Amino acid sequence: MESYLNENFGDVKPKNSSEEALQRWRQLCWLVKNRKRRFRFTANLSKRFEAEAIRRSNQEKFRVAVLVSQAALQFIQGLNLLSEYTVPEEVRAAGFEICADELGSIVEGRDVKKLKIHGGVEACVCGKVKEIGSSKVSSDFLSDLPDFALRVLLQSIFNNTGGEVVRNKDENIEILGTPTETAILEFGLSLGGNFQEERLASKIVQVEPFNSFKKHMGVVLQLPDGSFRAHCKGASEIILAACDKVIDSNGEVVPLHEESINHLKNTIENFASEALRTLCLAYMEIGSEYSVESPIPSTGYTCIGIVGIKDPVRPGVRESVAICRSAGITVRMVTGDNISTAKAIARECGILTDGIAIEGPEFREKSEEELHDIIPKIQVMARSAPMDKHTLVKHLRTTFGDVVAVTGDGTNDAPALHEADIGLAMGIAGTEVAKESADVIILDDNFSTIVTVAKWGRSVYINIQKFVQFQLTVNIVALIVNFSSACLTGNAPLTAVQLLWVNMIMDTLGALALATEPPKDDLMKRPPVGRKGNFVSNVMWRNILGQALYQFVIIWFLQTRGKVAFHLDDPDSDLVLNTLIFNSFVFCQVFNEISSREMERINVLEGILKNYVFVAVLTCTILFQIIIIEFLGTYANTCPLSLKQWIVSVFLGFLGMPVAAALKLIPFECSWVAIMGSTE
């Protein structure tokens, strides 16, 4: 298509200069997404027929895009794709063509797996409460339901849904949709319902998708007799408040009285206290005068029943929350479920302890002063709107200065994911909008993976700190030694080539050795670093200055008393002494690199043999140091050393490890700020 446009319209000249036209466009349209790109495509047109030709080409592109979208939709639903589109000749000639039959063959070969994570369904229909967990229980529940109640229930389940029931290539029934829709559809199938028959029995004339603010979804059906019936499904207390009638145990529609309302509310409360996600199903007869342009009614419904869906907590979530607490991470639950359901699940996970649980409408009514007092205590927020989560994250970041991580899977979570310091989207259940707004995508949708993310993040941070500590120590000692020696004696003990080798040890090899340390479990027992925490901490300065002082004393002693200590009185004594100083300095760095594996713990040898990169780097450093001293004297200004001198050099470097251990016994208090995590 691009080549077609270039060949036919490549010589079109702009009517105005790009900048002038851009300014005119900005005056007309004060807010245009990607303004320059959109304008460049439309501004370079001087003739109306050429503009019309490109417009037709764009329409063709749009038609092809619609075809691809339809193919993708049917690919998800597991349906056969019909070849109803013929590519125009000019588009085919431009080299842009899609074969719908090939897409259909791809769809046929897909085996769509069923997403089943719910642990069961409890339902209250016609005043009877049953837990549907087996075919026997389903048949008992089915026998107790009047025919009219069963027909209306199945009609509501299979028409007022965002899921689908399809057959895969093996002719097995598969249920597609969100976990909630999957559970309800499976409940309908267990009652003997047929998805396709129910869909064909009536015609859907209007659909109101689920709205996270209104907490419900609806649909209007045209029945075979020409009349219309509305079905509504959503948050139990909201749908129940819109009902004024109910189907009784005899299958008759009777007005809702106080006793029936109390019974249904108690059922909702009982389901919620058992950590069940509750939904209310309702319908309404709206006669034959209904217009498609009219909104779906919001009141006057007849309650069909209450459905409770069990979402079992994933294995390891409670342990993961406990690990987060020990790591100084506060976990908050923000959900659209009933507050009783949210509290029950939060207690089961260990999220709700001594804090408070609040509902979204109550949270929105709080003033700024009240929010400042209540936000640190919030552990659960139920019946929340998308902006409630965004407001919570914004206050935690700006007012309290906390570092906030947010998890989410829906499109409505995008504002909070974007506002957070770290946005974590779900890889399986997450929408593309949520993934685009997030910084990290959790591929298995498991909360335990977030703990792994935090552990690896801390490991990377601490490994960089270790490397910086090691690097600053080398820099300080080399700078002070060479500068002081040059000022006092006129000679620098370390030559340029030797400093290049030290720099290689310090940068390349040191980074490889210290940055490849794997994460340890005790990382999640450390207090977190806050937004205002210093990267070079007090502990690092203690280790850097203490180790630098020791190395400086050793080098200065060798430079001033080395000849006497080693009885060097030969003509080349200066070369031998400088070689000895260089060798001792390098081995100080070798053992300091080992000591830098732990900034606070004395035992630095634990697990060292498991880090093959670290061992390989140390081995290569020592081998190259021997080669430089013994064989590359011409290039490095060194000379071979005696066995005694080698032993002394290595011993002086080794003494840095006891010095580092002694330094770690000096207590230093660090200022930490807790990381506040938020999860849905």
C-alpha positions in Angstrom: 0.0 0.0 0.0 2.8 2.4 0.8 4.5 1.7 -2.5 1.1 2.3 -4.3 0.8 5.7 -2.6 4.4 6.7 -3.4 4.0 5.8 -7.1 0.7 7.6 -7.6 1.0 10.6 -5.2 4.7 11.0 -4.4 5.0 14.2 -6.3 2.2 16.1 -4.4 3.6 19.4 -3.2 2.6 21.1 0.0 0.4 24.2 -0.2 2.1 25.9 2.7 5.3 25.3 4.5 5.3 22.7 7.2 5.7 25.1 10.1 3.1 27.6 8.8 0.6 24.9 8.2 1.3 23.3 11.6 0.7 26.6 13.4 -2.6 27.0 11.5 -3.6 23.5 12.4 -2.8 24.0 16.1 -5.0 27.1 16.1 -7.9 25.2 14.7 -7.4 22.1 16.9 -6.0 22.9 20.4 -5.6 19.3 21.4 -4.6 16.7 18.8 -2.8 13.5 19.7 0.5 13.1 17.8 -0.2 16.4 16.0 2.8 16.5 13.7 2.3 13.1 12.3 -1.4 13.5 11.7 -0.8 16.9 10.0 2.0 15.9 7.8 -0.3 13.3 6.2 -3.0 15.8 5.5 -1.0 19.0 4.9 1.0 17.8 1.8 -2.1 17.9 -0.4 -2.7 20.6 -3.0 -5.5 19.2 -5.2 -8.9 18.0 -4.1 -9.0 15.0 -6.4 -5.6 13.8 -5.1 -6.9 14.2 -1.5 -10.0 12.2 -2.4 -7.8 9.4 -3.9 -5.8 9.1 -0.8 -8.9 9.2 1.3 -10.3 6.2 -0.7 -7.0 4.4 -0.1 -7.2 5.1 3.6 -10.7 3.8 3.6 -9.4 0.6 2.0 -6.8 0.3 4.7 -9.5 0.8 7.3 -11.6 -1.9 5.8 -8.7 -4.3 5.8 -8.0 -3.4 9.5 -11.6 -4.2 10.3 -11.3 -7.5 8.6 -8.2 -8.3 10.7 -10.0 -7.2 13.9 -13.0 -9.5 13.0 -10.6 -12.3 12.4 -8.9 -11.8 15.8 -12.3 -11.6 17.5 -13.5 -14.8 16.0 -10.1 -16.4 16.7 -10.7 -15.6 20.4 -14.2 -16.9 20.3 -13.3 -20.1 18.4 -15.7 -19.5 15.5 -15.2 -20.2 11.9 -14.3 -17.2 9.8 -16.3 -16.6 6.7 -14.7 -15.3 3.6 -17.1 -12.4 2.8 -14.5 -9.8 1.7 -13.1 -9.2 -1.8 -9.9 -7.2 -2.1 -10.2 -4.4 -4.7 -8.0 -4.7 -7.7 -6.1 -1.5 -7.0 -5.2 -2.7 -3.5 -4.2 -6.1 -4.8 -2.1 -4.4 -7.5 -0.4 -2.4 -4.7 0.8 -5.7 -3.1 -1.5 -5.6 -0.1 -3.8 -8.5 0.2 -5.3 -10.7 2.9 -6.9 -14.1 2.3 -9.8 -14.7 4.7 -9.9 -18.4 3.9 -6.3 -18.8 5.2 -7.3 -17.0 8.4 -10.3 -19.3 8.7 -8.0 -22.3 8.5 -5.9 -20.9 11.3 -8.9 -20.4 13.5 -10.1 -23.9 12.9 -6.8 -25.3 14.1 -6.8 -23.5 17.5 -7.5 -25.4 20.7 -8.8 -22.8 23.1 -8.2 -23.8 26.7 -10.7 -23.1 29.4 -9.8 -20.7 32.2 -11.2 -22.2 35.4 -9.9 -20.8 38.6 -13.1 -20.5 40.7 -13.7 -23.1 43.4 -17.5 -23.4 43.2 -20.8 -21.6 43.0 -23.5 -21.0 45.7 -26.9 -19.8 44.6 -30.0 -18.5 46.2 -33.0 -18.8 43.8 -36.6 -18.8 44.9 -35.5 -18.7 48.5 -33.5 -21.9 48.2 -29.7 -21.8 48.9 -27.6 -24.5 47.4 -23.8 -25.0 46.8 -23.3 -26.3 43.3 -20.3 -28.6 43.4 -21.4 -31.9 41.8 -23.9 -33.2 39.2 -26.0 -34.7 42.0 -26.3 -31.4 43.9 -27.1 -29.7 40.6 -29.9 -32.1 39.8 -31.3 -31.7 43.3 -31.2 -27.9 43.0 -32.8 -28.2 39.5 -35.7 -30.3 40.8 -36.5 -27.7 43.4 -36.7 -24.9 40.9 -40.1 -24.0 39.3 -40.0 -24.1 35.4 -40.6 -20.4 35.0 -37.8 -19.5 37.4 -35.4 -21.9 35.7 -36.2 -20.5 32.2 -35.7 -16.9 33.3 -32.5 -17.8 35.2 -31.0 -19.6 32.2 -32.1 -16.8 29.9 -30.3 -14.3 32.1 -27.1 -16.4 32.4 -26.6 -17.1 28.8 -27.7 -13.7 27.3 -26.5 -11.2 29.8 -22.8 -12.2 29.7 -19.5 -11.2 28.3 -18.4 -14.8 27.9 -18.9 -17.5 25.3 -19.5 -21.3 25.3 -17.9 -22.8 22.2 -16.7 -26.2 21.0 -13.1 -26.8 20.2 -11.7 -29.0 17.4 -12.3 -32.1 19.5 -16.0 -31.1 19.9 -15.5 -30.5 23.6 -17.3 -27.6 25.3 -15.0 -24.8 26.3 -16.0 -21.7 28.2 -14.3 -18.4 27.3 -14.4 -15.2 29.4 -13.3 -13.7 32.7 -13.2 -16.0 35.7 -16.5 -14.5 36.9 -18.3 -15.0 33.6 -16.8 -18.5 33.3 -18.2 -19.5 36.7 -21.7 -18.3 36.0 -21.8 -19.9 32.5 -20.6 -23.2 34.0 -23.3 -22.8 36.6 -25.9 -22.4 33.8 -24.5 -25.5 32.0 -24.7 -27.5 35.2 -28.4 -26.7 35.4 -28.9 -28.3 32.0 -28.9 -25.1 29.9 -27.8 -24.8 26.3 -25.9 -21.7 25.4 -26.6 -21.7 21.7 -30.3 -22.6 22.1 -30.8 -19.8 24.5 -29.1 -17.3 22.2 -31.2 -18.4 19.3 -34.5 -18.4 21.3 -34.4 -14.6 21.6 -32.8 -11.6 19.9 -30.5 -9.2 21.7 -31.5 -5.7 20.7 -29.4 -3.6 23.2 -26.4 -4.3 25.4 -25.0 -2.2 28.2 -21.5 -3.6 29.0 -20.2 -3.8 32.5 -19.5 -0.4 34.0 -17.0 -0.3 36.9 -18.6 2.8 38.2 -22.2 1.6 38.1 -21.1 -2.0 39.0 -23.6 -3.7 36.7 -24.3 -4.8 33.1 -27.5 -5.2 31.2 -29.1 -6.5 28.1 -32.5 -6.1 26.4 -34.0 -9.1 24.6 -36.8 -9.4 22.0 -38.8 -12.5 22.8 -40.5 -14.6 20.1 -43.9 -13.0 20.9 -42.5 -9.6 20.0 -42.3 -8.3 23.6 -39.1 -7.1 25.2 -37.4 -8.2 28.4 -34.5 -6.6 30.2 -31.9 -8.5 32.2 -29.5 -6.9 34.7 -26.5 -8.4 36.6 -24.0 -6.9 38.9 -23.2 -5.9 42.5 -25.7 -7.6 44.7 -26.7 -4.7 46.9 -26.9 -2.3 43.9 -29.1 -4.6 41.8 -31.2 -5.6 44.8 -31.9 -1.9 45.5 -33.2 -1.6 41.9 -35.7 -4.5 42.5 -39.3 -4.2 43.8 -40.4 -7.8 43.1 -39.0 -11.3 43.5 -39.7 -14.8 42.2 -41.0 -16.9 45.2 -40.6 -20.6 45.9 -43.7 -21.3 43.7 -42.2 -19.5 40.7 -44.6 -16.6 41.0 -43.6 -12.9 40.9 -44.5 -11.3 44.1 -43.7 -7.8 45.6 -40.6 -7.5 47.7 -41.5 -7.0 51.3 -39.3 -6.3 54.3 -39.0 -10.0 55.2 -37.8 -11.0 51.7 -35.4 -8.1 51.5 -33.9 -9.0 54.9 -33.6 -12.6 53.8 -31.8 -11.6 50.6 -29.5 -9.2 52.4 -28.6 -11.9 55.0 -27.9 -14.3 52.1 -25.6 -11.7 50.5 -23.9 -11.1 53.9 -23.5 -14.8 54.5 -22.0 -15.4 51.0 -19.7 -12.4 51.4 -18.5 -13.5 54.9 -17.5 -16.9 53.3 -15.3 -14.9 50.8 -17.7 -15.5 48.0 -18.0 -12.9 45.2 -21.8 -12.1 45.1 -23.8 -11.1 42.1 -27.5 -10.5 41.8 -29.5 -11.5 38.7 -32.7 -9.6 37.8 -35.1 -9.1 34.9 -37.9 -6.8 33.9 -40.8 -7.1 31.5 -40.9 -3.9 29.4 -43.7 -4.7 27.0 -43.7 -4.3 23.2 -43.3 -0.5 23.0 -39.6 -0.4 23.7 -37.4 1.6 21.5 -33.7 0.7 20.9 -32.8 4.4 21.4 -34.2 4.3 24.9 -31.8 3.6 27.8 -32.1 0.3 29.6 -34.3 0.8 32.7 -32.5 1.2 36.0 -35.4 0.4 38.4 -38.5 -1.8 38.7 -36.7 -5.2 38.3 -37.7 -8.6 39.5 -35.0 -10.4 41.5 -34.2 -13.8 40.1 -31.6 -14.8 42.7 -28.2 -14.3 44.3 -25.1 -16.1 43.1 -21.9 -16.5 45.1 -18.7 -17.4 43.4 -15.8 -18.9 45.3 -12.4 -17.6 44.3 -9.9 -19.7 46.2 -6.7 -18.0 47.3 -3.8 -19.1 45.3 -1.3 -21.3 47.1 1.5 -19.3 48.7 -0.3 -15.9 48.7 -0.6 -15.8 52.5 3.1 -16.6 52.8 4.0 -14.0 50.2 2.1 -11.3 52.0 3.9 -12.3 55.2 7.2 -12.0 53.4 6.2 -8.5 52.1 5.4 -7.4 55.7 8.7 -8.6 56.9 10.4 -6.7 54.1 8.6 -3.5 55.1 6.2 -3.5 52.2 2.6 -2.7 53.1 0.1 -4.6 51.0 -3.3 -3.0 50.4 -6.3 -4.6 48.6 -8.4 -2.3 46.3 -11.3 -4.2 44.7 -14.8 -3.7 43.3 -16.2 -6.5 45.3 -18.6 -6.4 48.3 -16.8 -5.1 51.4 -17.6 -8.2 53.4 -16.2 -10.4 50.6 -13.1 -8.2 50.4 -12.6 -8.3 54.2 -12.9 -12.1 54.3 -10.4 -12.6 51.5 -8.1 -10.0 53.0 -8.1 -11.8 56.4 -7.5 -15.1 54.6 -4.5 -13.7 52.9 -3.2 -11.9 55.9 -3.7 -8.4 54.4 -6.3 -7.1 56.9 -4.9 -7.1 60.4 -5.1 -4.0 62.5 -6.1 -1.6 59.8 -9.4 -0.5 58.4 -11.6 -1.5 55.5 -13.5 1.2 53.7 -15.9 1.4 50.7 -15.2 3.6 47.6 -18.2 5.9 48.1 -17.2 6.7 51.7 -13.6 7.2 50.6 -14.7 9.7 47.9 -16.7 11.8 50.5 -13.6 12.4 52.7 -12.0 15.8 52.8 -8.3 16.3 52.3 -7.7 16.5 56.0 -9.6 13.3 56.7 -7.8 11.5 53.8 -4.5 12.5 55.3 -5.5 10.8 58.6 -7.2 7.8 57.2 -5.0 6.7 54.2 -2.1 5.3 56.3 -4.6 3.0 58.1 -6.4 1.7 55.0 -5.8 -1.9 54.2 -8.9 -2.8 52.2 -11.0 -0.6 49.9 -14.1 -2.3 48.5 -16.6 -1.2 45.9 -14.0 1.2 44.5 -14.2 3.1 41.3 -11.2 3.4 39.0 -10.4 6.9 40.2 -10.5 5.8 43.8 -7.5 3.6 43.2 -5.8 6.5 41.4 -6.5 8.9 44.2 -5.1 6.5 46.8 -1.9 6.0 44.8 -1.6 9.7 44.2 -1.9 10.6 47.9 0.6 7.9 48.9 3.1 9.2 46.4 2.7 13.0 46.8 1.4 13.5 50.3 3.3 10.8 52.1 6.3 10.5 49.8 6.0 6.7 49.6 7.1 4.5 46.8 4.0 2.8 45.4 3.7 -0.4 43.3 0.3 -1.1 41.9 -1.1 -4.3 40.3 -4.0 -4.4 37.9 -5.5 -6.3 34.9 -8.3 -4.1 33.6 -8.5 -1.1 31.4 -9.9 0.9 34.3 -6.6 0.2 36.2 -4.6 2.1 33.6 -4.7 5.5 35.5 -3.5 3.9 38.7 -0.8 1.9 36.9 0.4 5.0 35.2 0.4 7.1 38.4 2.3 4.5 40.4 6.1 4.3 40.6 5.9 0.7 39.5 3.0 -0.6 37.6 2.5 -4.4 37.5 0.1 -5.7 34.9 -1.2 -9.3 34.7 0.1 -11.1 31.7 -2.8 -13.6 31.3 -5.9 -11.7 32.5 -4.6 -8.3 31.8 -5.9 -6.1 28.9 -3.6 -4.5 26.4 -4.3 -1.1 27.8 -3.2 -2.2 31.3 0.0 -3.8 29.9 0.8 -0.6 28.0 0.4 1.5 31.1 2.5 -0.9 33.3 6.2 -1.1 33.9 6.3 -4.9 34.6 4.1 -7.7 33.3 3.5 -10.6 35.6 3.3 -13.5 33.1 1.6 -16.0 35.5 -0.8 -13.6 37.2 0.5 -14.8 40.6 1.0 -12.6 43.6 3.9 -14.7 44.7 5.8 -13.6 41.6 5.6 -10.0 42.9 7.7 -11.1 45.8 10.2 -12.6 43.4 10.2 -9.3 41.5 10.9 -7.4 44.7 13.6 -9.8 45.7 15.4 -9.5 42.3 15.0 -5.7 42.4 16.6 -5.5 45.8 19.3 -7.9 44.7 20.2 -5.7 41.7 20.1 -2.6 43.8 22.4 -4.1 46.5 24.8 -5.6 43.9 25.2 -2.1 42.4 25.9 -0.7 45.8 28.5 -3.4 46.4 30.2 -2.6 43.1 30.2 1.2 43.9 31.6 0.6 47.3 34.4 -1.5 45.8 35.1 1.1 43.0 35.2 4.1 45.3 37.6 2.3 47.6 40.0 1.7 44.7 39.6 5.2 43.4 40.3 6.9 46.8 43.4 4.9 47.5 44.9 5.2 44.0 44.2 8.9 43.9 45.6 9.7 47.4 48.7 7.5 46.9 49.7 8.8 43.5 48.9 12.4 44.3 50.6 12.5 47.7 53.7 10.6 46.4 53.9 13.0 43.4 53.7 16.0 45.6 56.1 14.8 48.4 58.7 12.7 46.5 58.2 13.7 42.9 57.6 10.1 41.8 54.3 8.1 41.5 54.6 4.5 42.7 51.9 3.3 40.2 52.6 3.8 36.5 50.1 4.5 33.8 50.0 0.9 32.6 49.6 -0.4 36.2 46.8 2.1 36.7 45.1 0.8 33.5 45.3 -2.8 34.9 43.9 -1.6 38.3 41.1 0.2 36.4 40.2 -3.0 34.5 40.1 -4.8 37.8 38.0 -2.0 39.3 35.5 -1.6 36.4 35.1 -4.6 34.1 36.1 -7.5 36.3 34.7 -6.0 39.5 31.3 -5.3 37.8 31.2 -8.9 36.5 32.0 -10.4 39.9 29.8 -8.3 42.2 26.9 -7.6 39.8 26.2 -11.4 39.2 25.6 -12.2 42.9 22.2 -14.1 43.0 19.4 -12.9 45.3 19.2 -14.4 48.8 16.2 -15.0 51.0 17.4 -12.6 53.7 17.1 -9.7 51.3 13.3 -9.7 52.1 14.2 -9.2 55.8 16.0 -5.9 55.1 14.1 -2.6 55.5 13.3 -1.0 52.2 15.0 2.1 50.7 12.6 5.1 50.5 12.2 7.7 47.9 14.7 10.0 49.6 17.2 7.3 50.7 20.8 7.9 49.8 22.3 5.4 47.4 25.7 5.6 49.1 24.6 4.8 52.6 26.3 5.3 55.9 27.3 1.6 56.0 29.0 2.0 52.6 30.9 5.1 53.7 32.1 3.2 56.8 33.4 0.3 54.7 34.9 2.6 52.1 36.8 4.9 54.4 37.9 2.1 56.7 39.2 0.0 53.9 40.8 2.9 52.1 42.6 4.0 55.3 44.0 0.5 55.8 45.2 0.3 52.2 46.7 3.8 52.3 48.7 2.9 55.4 50.0 -0.2 53.8 51.1 1.5 50.6 52.6 4.4 52.5 54.5 2.1 54.8 55.9 0.2 51.8 56.9 3.4 50.1 58.7 4.9 53.1 60.0 1.8 54.9 59.9 -0.9 52.2 63.5 -0.9 51.3 64.5 -1.3 55.0 61.9 -4.0 55.6 62.9 -6.1 52.6 66.6 -5.2 52.6 66.6 -3.7 49.2 70.0 -2.0 48.4 70.5 -3.1 44.9 70.7 -0.7 41.9 67.2 -1.8 40.8 65.7 -1.5 44.3 63.3 1.2 43.3 61.9 -1.0 40.5 61.5 -3.9 43.0 59.9 -1.7 45.6 57.4 -0.2 43.1 56.6 -3.7 41.9 56.0 -4.8 45.5 53.8 -1.8 46.1 51.8 -2.5 42.9 51.5 -6.2 43.7 50.3 -5.5 47.3 47.8 -2.9 46.0 46.3 -5.4 43.5 45.9 -8.1 46.1 44.3 -5.6 48.5 41.7 -5.1 45.8 41.3 -8.9 45.3 40.5 -9.5 48.9 38.5 -6.3 49.2 36.4 -7.6 46.3 35.6 -10.7 48.4 34.8 -8.6 51.4 32.5 -6.5 49.3 30.2 -9.5 48.7 28.5 -8.5 52.0 28.2 -4.9 53.2 27.0 -5.8 56.8 27.5 -9.5 57.4 30.9 -10.8 58.5 30.6 -14.1 56.7 31.5 -13.2 53.1 32.5 -16.7 52.0 29.0 -18.2 52.2 27.9 -19.4 48.7 31.0 -18.1 47.0 31.6 -21.3 45.2 28.1 -21.3 43.8 28.8 -18.0 41.9 30.9 -19.3 39.1 31.4 -15.9 37.5 32.8 -14.5 40.7 35.2 -17.4 41.1 36.3 -17.2 37.4 36.9 -13.4 37.7 39.0 -13.8 40.8 41.0 -16.6 39.2 41.6 -14.6 36.0 42.7 -11.6 38.0 45.3 -13.5 40.0 46.6 -15.4 37.0 47.0 -12.2 34.9 48.6 -10.5 37.9 51.3 -13.2 38.1 51.8 -12.9 34.3 52.2 -9.2 34.5 54.7 -9.3 37.4 56.8 -12.2 36.1 56.7 -12.0 32.4 55.5 -8.5 31.2 58.0 -6.3 33.1 59.0 -4.5 30.0 55.5 -3.2 29.3 54.3 -2.8 32.9 57.5 -1.5 34.5 57.7 -4.5 36.9 60.3 -7.1 37.8 60.0 -10.7 39.0 59.5 -11.0 42.8 61.0 -13.5 45.2 58.8 -16.1 47.0 59.1 -14.1 50.2 58.0 -10.9 48.5 55.0 -12.7 46.9 53.9 -14.1 50.3 54.2 -10.7 52.0 52.2 -9.1 49.2 49.4 -11.6 49.4 49.4 -11.5 53.2 49.1 -7.7 53.2 46.1 -8.0 50.9 44.6 -10.7 53.0 44.8 -8.6 56.1 42.1 -6.4 54.5 39.5 -9.1 55.2 39.9 -9.0 59.0 39.9 -5.2 58.8 36.7 -5.3 56.8 35.1 -7.7 59.4 36.1 -5.4 62.2 34.6 -2.4 60.5 31.3 -4.2 60.2 31.1 -4.5 64.0 30.8 -0.7 64.1 27.1 0.0 64.4 25.6 2.5 62.0 21.9 3.6 62.0 20.4 4.0 58.6 17.4 6.1 57.7 14.8 4.1 55.8 11.4 4.9 54.3 9.0 2.1 53.8 7.8 1.1 50.3 4.1 1.1 50.1 2.7 -1.5 47.8 -0.9 -1.7 46.5 -2.4 -4.7 45.0 -5.9 -5.4 43.7 
